[in-house]
Amino acid sequence: MATMTTVPSYNPSLWVRMCHALPRLDFSMQMRDNVFVPDSWEYQQTLLVLSSLSAIALVISLLVVLSFLIHYCCCHRGDRNEGSEEEEEDDDGSTGHGYSGKKGRSICCVTWVAVAAVTLCCVAIGIGFYGNSEANDGMYQLTSSLLTANYTLASIDLLISDTITGLQLSISGPLASMEELFTGSKPFLVSTRNCRRLSENVINLLSSISLARSSVDTGLGNDSSISGASITPLTPVPPSVAPTVVPNSGLMASPFSPGWAANTLMVNEDYRWLSYVLLLLLDLIVCLFILLGLAKQARWLLILMTVLAWLALFLSWGSLGLETATVVALSDFCSDPNAFVLNSTQFNSGTSSDVLDYYLTCNRRMNSPFQQVMPPLPVSVLHLQLLTQSQRALSNIHTHLSSLDRNALTQFPKAEKSLRDVQQILNSTEGNFHQLVALLNCRGLNKDYIDSLKGLCYDGMEGLLYLSLYSFLSALAFTAILCSLPGAWRSFPSESEEYEDSDSESEDPFTSHQYSPSMLTGYGGSQSHPNPAHSRNLYSR
């Protein structure tokens, strides 16, 4: 097990630690490490072995249901003969209606088992709806944090590109004009060339931040419509509409972009959420119509719901297998997220581990890698004392421009317009530079990183566990339903039996009238009060 890297404001939850501690076996039944390495075939084998447990449970469910079906099919004839004998014995002292005591008790037992299974399924559906909502909330927090981080990176990229564009325009425009005007004055010409050299130095330093490289390489300084070489400070835009930054290398490697990841996760989450809602609605419809079929004793409805219950059973065990693998893999990632980010080539390609560790941990005792003297680093990392050197260069440019403003304008009044343009560009550059220093601080991106971890590893993990519980309970419920429904709908009287019972009752007058209270009253009254006229007629006949 890898050593866990401390992330401020984030601690793995109890569920994460419990799932992370589960033993891992590969196809050869050998123990494997639980380090999150999704590209490793050995690690994928451990997830497949855990998912196969739901397949084994599905086979056991099928065997249980099959045994009950064999019982109902093979033993039904013997039960029918015994039931007919008991009914003939009970018919001597009964009215001809109802079932025998033993058969009635079995029907009642089967019906109540089906009702209990449907109730368990309804409870599982409620748990599933809650788990689906929790998982959706966690993914929403994750995507929101990624979009905010993408906005920060896009802001850094735009600030650098705007600063470099303005400095390039000042070199090619006002400073070049001032050099031509100061050709006859060596001190003023030296100051102007120093400003040009320092501006080029700042451009080189800022260009070493690879977030701006894509913008620099796509024609920076080619827009000749920018009047006076002035630049406008960056106007913030909402994270949802911020451009998706896919840098070539640098703070984040080229295969990864927070904006691309957020958009991909949102699309996949929409499909996942909709799929679970449809599955939950299917289970709910099956449960409700099973209750309706039991209440109405509709055999055709129960047969139809039995077919849908088979489908729901397969879907429940299948979803449980996917959820098991997802929960275990997510627990492995959430137990030590920094180790995966620092060691993964998708994030660490061409990027210094010191830079990544600075943003992931944001330790107050750790100086910014952009402001401290560092050992030799890859080309994508900033030069030594990047921000400090840039600030000093801008300060020296200000000093030279102030000297020219005091001394050169009296001798060269035509240089005033070019000097004012350079000062305006420098003021805008310093404003963008201060914003850049604030954005390069670790607190903003680290907060987004922590929020994304909390959304994924807290709410997302809890939602997946509830969905796993739903799948397990619903699978058990549908197994019980499939075992009990055949006995329930076989116990319902058929249409031919109901027709024969109605014919026998209509043809036998004693069956329908001998226990009628009104007839008993009428018959008794006629005996106690005979009609004299009627008696005389009978005597005369």
Disulfide bonds with the S-S distance in Angstrom:
Cys334-Cys457 1.96
Cys362-Cys442 2.07
